[in-house]
Amino acid sequence: MQKGEEAKLKLTADAISKLGSLADFKYHKMSSEAVVKHFNSDSSAGLSQKEAKIRGERDGLNELDKEEETSLWDRIKE
């Protein structure tokens, strides 16, 4: 397995470990309206600052982990 593939595999494993269960991995199959309703949000107004802060503290920030960059030398070696 190449270095870049190992990093992607690790990121995937980390993301899966953060799921409470596989049942949590369902929102991509739902309509956007159903997801908004499920999370008690509003698609045009979004969350209030207070609610966003509460959810951010409870659930973590809505951001992706930065992917490790492959150096030019490693890309040339591959």
N, C-alpha and C positions, 0 to 999 in steps of 0.2 A: 504494500500500500504506500502511495506517495505521500509526502508531507502535507500537501494541501488537502488531500482526501482525509487524512487523519484529523486535521483541524475541523473540517466540515462534519465529520462523524461525531467528534466531541461536542460541537455546538448543538447538533441534533439531539444527542443523548442528554445534554444539559437541559434543553428545552422540554424534552419529554419528561425528565425528572421533576420539572416544575409544575406539571399538570397534576391535579389532585387524583385524577383517574382518566382513563381513556374516554369516559363519558364527557369530560370537559372539552374534548377535541371534536366539537360538533358545529361550532358557529359558522364555519366556512360553508356549511351546507344550508344555512338558514338565510332567509331574505334579510336585507338590511333593516327593514321595518321590524321584523321579529327580534333581531338582535338588539336594536335600540329599546324596544319594549321590555325585553328580558332584563336589561341592565338599568331599567328605570331612568332612561335618558330622553333627550329631545333632539331629533336630527337637525332642526334648524337653529335652536338656541344653545344646544350643548349642555354642559354642566355649569352650575354656578361655581364661583371661585371657592366657596366654602366646601361644596360637595367634591370638587376636583381635589382639594387638599386632603379631605377625609379619605377619599379612595386612593390617592397617591400614597398616603401613609399606610393604609391597610393593605393594598395590593401591589405596591411598588410603582415606579414610573413606567409610562408607556413608551419604552424605548428598546431598541435592539442592542444586543451586545456588539461591540465593534469587532469585526472579523480581523484576525491576525493577517497582516499584509505579507505577501510572499516577496522576498527580495528579487531583484532582477537576476542576480546570480543563481538563485534557486530555480527561477523559471527557465533559465538557459540550460541548467543541468538536467531538467526534466525533459 
